[in-house]
Structure formats: C-alpha cells, structure tokens
Amino acid sequence: MGYRIGLGGKPLGMFDESCNTGGQISLPIGLNYIAGKEEHLVELGTGIVPMLFTGTKVYCPDLNEEFFGDEADHYFYVLAGYRYQPIRKKGFTYRIFVSPLFQKGFPMKFWGGVSIGHLF
C-alpha cells in the first residue's frame, strides 16, 4: 500500500475554451497498491483531486463542455497499470496506466499516461 500527495495546476482558457479566467490549483491525493513478482508489477489505485483555487468564475450557459467543468471543486479517479521497477532498488523504472476520471454531472473521461523515472 502506498499514497501520493501532489500539487497541480493549469491556466484557464489557454489550452481549451473556458468562460473562467485565471488558473486552477489542485491537490491530488491518492492511494495505490502495487503487486507482482520481481520487477514486473501491477499498480491499482484511486483518489480525489480537490481544487484549491479555481480562478474567476463567470456564468456561461452557451459553452459546450468537452471535458470537465471549470467550476467543480473536485473530481475522482481510478488507476490501473503496469510498472517495471528493478529489484535491486536502483535504476530506471517506467509505468503505463489508464486512469478514468469522474466528475458529478459529466460522463466518465478516459485518461492515462506513461512515466519514466530513476530509483536512487
């Protein structure tokens, strides 16, 4: 069992259409479980991403939401993926995962990623 706490952010209206201005600052919090034999591992997790700051909010009824609403104060996620991590605890590590996102009033959004790192 493990946990993650981070800090995230994005400008509003720069990469997508938004009625709101400023930026969003978030605090991702999650739990994860890693299982497997030797260096080949399965990673499962879940979490919440509360918004600490969401810019200046305005009423915009005509905006077609293609992702999530800027006005939401949080969203949830689940995660499933594969992780390669050396047994000797030093060296390169990588993972690939899918992580659907959920926000009240919006359909689930498919998300995922790849990460590469080094264990010291």
C-alpha positions as CSV (number, residue, x, y, z in Angstrom):
1,M,0.0,0.0,0.0
2,G,1.2,3.5,-0.8
3,Y,-0.1,7.0,-1.1
4,R,0.5,10.1,-3.2
5,I,0.1,13.8,-2.4
6,G,0.9,16.3,-5.1
7,L,0.3,19.8,-6.4
8,G,-1.1,20.5,-9.8
9,G,-2.2,23.5,-11.8
10,K,-3.3,24.8,-15.2
11,P,-4.2,28.1,-16.8
12,L,-7.9,28.5,-17.7
13,G,-8.7,29.4,-21.3
14,M,-5.1,28.9,-22.6
15,F,-5.4,25.3,-23.9
16,D,-9.2,24.9,-24.0
17,E,-12.3,27.1,-24.3
18,S,-13.3,28.4,-20.9
19,C,-15.5,31.2,-19.6
20,N,-13.5,31.4,-16.4
21,T,-10.2,33.3,-16.2
22,G,-7.0,32.8,-14.1
23,G,-5.9,29.3,-13.2
24,Q,-6.7,26.2,-11.3
25,I,-4.5,24.9,-8.5
26,S,-5.2,21.3,-7.3
27,L,-4.0,18.9,-4.5
28,P,-4.2,15.3,-5.9
29,I,-4.5,12.8,-3.1
30,G,-4.5,9.0,-3.8
31,L,-3.9,5.5,-2.5
32,N,-2.2,2.8,-4.6
33,Y,-1.4,-0.8,-4.3
34,I,1.5,-2.5,-6.1
35,A,1.6,-6.3,-6.5
36,G,3.7,-8.7,-8.6
37,K,6.8,-10.8,-8.8
38,E,10.3,-9.5,-9.1
39,E,10.5,-6.3,-11.2
40,H,7.1,-6.7,-13.1
41,L,4.3,-5.1,-11.1
42,V,0.6,-4.3,-11.4
43,E,-0.5,-1.0,-9.9
44,L,-4.0,-0.2,-8.8
45,G,-5.2,3.0,-7.2
46,T,-7.9,5.5,-6.5
47,G,-8.0,9.1,-5.4
48,I,-9.6,12.6,-5.3
49,V,-8.3,15.8,-6.7
50,P,-9.7,18.8,-4.8
51,M,-9.3,22.2,-6.3
52,L,-7.7,24.7,-4.0
53,F,-8.1,27.7,-6.3
54,T,-10.3,27.9,-9.5
55,G,-9.8,31.4,-10.9
56,T,-12.5,33.9,-11.5
57,K,-15.9,32.2,-12.1
58,V,-18.4,33.6,-14.5
59,Y,-21.8,32.4,-15.7
60,C,-21.5,30.9,-19.2
61,P,-24.6,28.9,-20.3
62,D,-23.6,28.6,-24.0
63,L,-20.2,26.9,-23.5
64,N,-20.0,23.3,-24.9
65,E,-18.2,21.3,-22.3
66,E,-15.8,18.8,-24.0
67,F,-14.0,17.9,-20.8
68,F,-15.0,18.8,-17.2
69,G,-16.5,22.0,-15.8
70,D,-14.0,24.6,-14.5
71,E,-16.4,25.4,-11.7
72,A,-16.1,21.9,-10.0
73,D,-14.4,21.8,-6.6
74,H,-13.1,18.2,-7.1
75,Y,-13.0,15.1,-9.2
76,F,-12.3,11.4,-8.6
77,Y,-10.1,8.9,-10.4
78,V,-9.2,5.2,-10.5
79,L,-6.0,3.8,-11.9
80,A,-4.8,0.5,-13.3
81,G,-1.4,-0.1,-14.9
82,Y,1.9,-1.9,-15.4
83,R,5.1,-0.9,-13.6
84,Y,8.6,-2.1,-14.2
85,Q,10.8,-1.5,-11.2
86,P,14.3,-3.0,-10.7
87,I,14.6,-5.5,-7.8
88,R,17.9,-4.0,-6.6
89,K,16.1,-0.7,-5.9
90,K,18.4,1.3,-8.2
91,G,18.0,2.1,-11.9
92,F,15.4,3.1,-14.4
93,T,11.7,2.5,-13.8
94,Y,8.7,3.1,-16.0
95,R,5.0,2.6,-16.0
96,I,2.0,2.8,-18.3
97,F,-1.5,3.2,-16.9
98,V,-5.2,4.0,-17.6
99,S,-7.0,6.3,-15.2
100,P,-10.7,7.2,-15.8
101,L,-11.8,10.5,-14.3
102,F,-15.2,11.2,-12.8
103,Q,-16.9,14.5,-12.1
104,K,-20.5,15.0,-10.9
105,G,-22.7,15.9,-13.9
106,F,-20.3,14.9,-16.6
107,P,-19.7,11.5,-18.3
108,M,-16.6,9.5,-17.3
109,K,-13.5,10.6,-19.2
110,F,-10.8,8.1,-20.3
111,W,-7.3,9.2,-19.2
112,G,-3.9,7.6,-19.0
113,G,-0.3,8.1,-19.2
114,V,3.3,6.9,-19.3
115,S,6.0,7.8,-16.8
116,I,9.8,7.2,-16.7
117,G,12.0,7.7,-13.7
118,H,15.1,6.6,-11.9
119,L,15.4,5.0,-8.5
120,F,18.3,6.1,-6.4
